[in-house]
Amino acid sequence: MIVYNQAFDYYHAIYRMIRLLTHVKKDNFVELDRLRIRDFYLLFPEQIHTITLKEGDKDIKELRARFVKQRNNPYNQVFDNKKVFEKLRPYQLTALQCLASYGIINKDLLKEGRVSIISQEVLKDYEGRFEDLSFTEQNIITMMVYHFSSISMFGTDGLKSRTKLMVSKYDYQ
């Protein structure tokens, strides 16, 4: 039996990266690890409920409870978030390298662990060819881009620590 999983499809990884990068302004950059985390939650939206929130994050807690339902899809289950996240790494990096080869993102900054858009026009052209995102996908992107973007990547309250997708105990504060 052949089972397809979009998480391990290079073309789908490019599609997801384009979707996520359209929310980055041309003059700004996003950390590679932050983009990878966003991609993970775009793939597995129900896993957003595993992110540790602080007491001051009640608005995010309400939004995620309201807009991202916890479903038990047997074909899209994640038993170990950290392992799946690491398995995604080569697909995510290849997708970003592909976008760099097309001149959409800066390949020099990509080597430094940052993703910056060079050509917003080409990016918008590709995105215009896609179907609309589902309601859940739209909400995941909105939460990850607008609500979790102000959270530092590092430290005990950082995004790496809250998601538990990456080792954070050796990061500088």
C-alpha positions in Angstrom: 0.0 0.0 0.0 1.4 3.4 -1.0 0.6 6.2 1.4 1.2 9.9 0.4 2.1 12.4 3.0 2.4 16.0 1.9 4.9 16.7 4.6 7.5 14.7 2.7 6.8 16.1 -0.8 9.3 18.6 -2.1 6.8 20.3 -4.3 4.4 20.7 -1.4 7.2 22.1 0.7 7.8 24.8 -2.0 4.1 25.5 -2.0 4.0 25.9 1.8 7.1 28.2 1.8 5.6 30.4 -0.8 2.4 30.7 1.2 4.3 31.6 4.4 6.7 34.0 2.6 3.9 36.1 1.2 3.5 37.4 4.8 7.0 38.6 5.0 7.7 42.2 3.9 10.3 42.7 1.2 12.7 44.7 3.4 12.4 42.4 6.4 13.7 38.9 7.1 12.5 35.9 9.1 14.8 33.5 10.9 15.1 30.2 9.2 14.1 28.3 12.3 11.0 30.5 12.8 9.9 29.8 9.2 10.5 26.1 9.7 8.3 26.2 12.9 5.6 28.0 11.0 5.7 25.4 8.3 5.4 22.6 10.8 2.2 24.1 12.2 0.8 24.8 8.7 1.3 21.1 8.0 -0.1 19.9 11.3 -2.5 22.6 12.5 -4.0 20.6 15.4 -0.5 20.6 16.9 -0.8 24.3 17.7 -2.6 23.3 20.8 0.7 21.8 22.1 2.4 25.2 22.2 2.9 26.4 25.8 1.3 29.7 26.5 1.9 32.1 29.4 -0.8 33.7 31.4 -0.7 36.9 29.4 -1.4 34.9 26.2 -5.2 34.5 26.9 -6.1 36.1 23.5 -4.0 33.6 21.6 -5.4 30.8 23.7 -9.0 31.9 22.8 -8.1 32.3 19.1 -6.5 28.9 18.8 -9.4 27.2 20.7 -12.0 29.0 18.5 -10.3 28.7 15.0 -8.2 25.5 15.1 -10.2 22.5 16.2 -8.5 19.5 17.7 -9.2 16.8 15.3 -8.0 13.2 15.5 -7.1 12.5 11.9 -5.6 9.0 11.8 -3.8 9.8 8.5 -2.1 12.9 9.8 -1.2 12.0 13.4 2.1 13.1 14.9 3.4 10.9 17.7 6.6 12.8 18.3 6.6 16.4 17.2 10.3 16.9 17.5 11.2 13.8 15.4 8.8 14.8 12.6 10.1 18.4 12.7 13.6 17.1 12.2 12.5 14.8 9.4 11.0 17.9 7.6 14.3 19.8 7.7 15.7 18.5 4.3 12.4 19.1 2.6 12.1 22.6 4.0 15.7 23.6 3.2 15.5 22.2 -0.4 12.3 24.2 -0.9 14.0 27.4 0.3 17.1 26.7 -1.9 14.8 26.2 -4.9 13.1 29.6 -4.2 16.6 31.1 -3.9 17.6 29.6 -7.2 14.5 31.3 -8.8 15.6 34.6 -7.3 12.7 34.9 -5.0 14.7 34.9 -1.7 18.3 35.9 -0.9 20.6 32.9 -1.1 23.4 34.7 0.8 21.1 35.4 3.8 19.7 31.9 3.6 23.2 30.6 4.3 23.2 32.8 7.5 19.9 31.3 8.7 17.7 34.2 7.6 15.2 34.3 4.8 14.6 37.6 3.0 12.5 38.2 -0.1 14.2 39.7 -3.2 11.3 39.6 -5.6 7.8 40.2 -4.1 6.4 40.3 -7.7 7.5 36.8 -8.6 6.4 35.5 -5.2 2.9 37.0 -5.7 2.8 35.7 -9.3 3.3 32.1 -8.0 0.9 32.5 -5.1 -1.7 33.8 -7.6 -1.7 30.4 -9.3 -2.8 28.6 -6.1 -6.2 27.9 -4.7 -7.4 29.8 -1.7 -6.2 28.5 1.6 -8.6 26.6 3.8 -10.1 28.3 6.9 -7.8 26.5 9.2 -4.7 27.2 7.1 -5.5 30.9 7.0 -5.9 30.9 10.8 -2.7 29.0 11.4 -0.7 31.5 9.3 -2.3 34.4 10.9 -1.6 33.1 14.4 2.0 32.1 13.6 2.8 35.3 11.7 1.0 38.0 13.7 0.7 36.6 17.2 3.8 34.4 17.6 6.2 36.6 15.6 6.8 39.0 18.5 8.0 36.1 20.7 11.8 35.7 20.8 13.2 32.4 19.5 15.5 32.0 22.5 15.2 31.7 26.3 12.8 30.0 28.6 9.8 31.9 27.1 11.1 31.7 23.6 9.4 30.0 20.7 11.9 27.1 20.6 11.2 26.4 24.2 7.4 26.9 24.0 7.0 24.6 20.9 9.5 22.0 22.2 10.4 21.4 18.5 14.0 22.4 19.0 16.6 22.2 21.8 16.6 25.5 23.6 18.4 25.0 26.8 21.8 25.9 25.4 20.6 29.1 23.7 21.7 32.5 25.0 19.0 34.4 26.9 
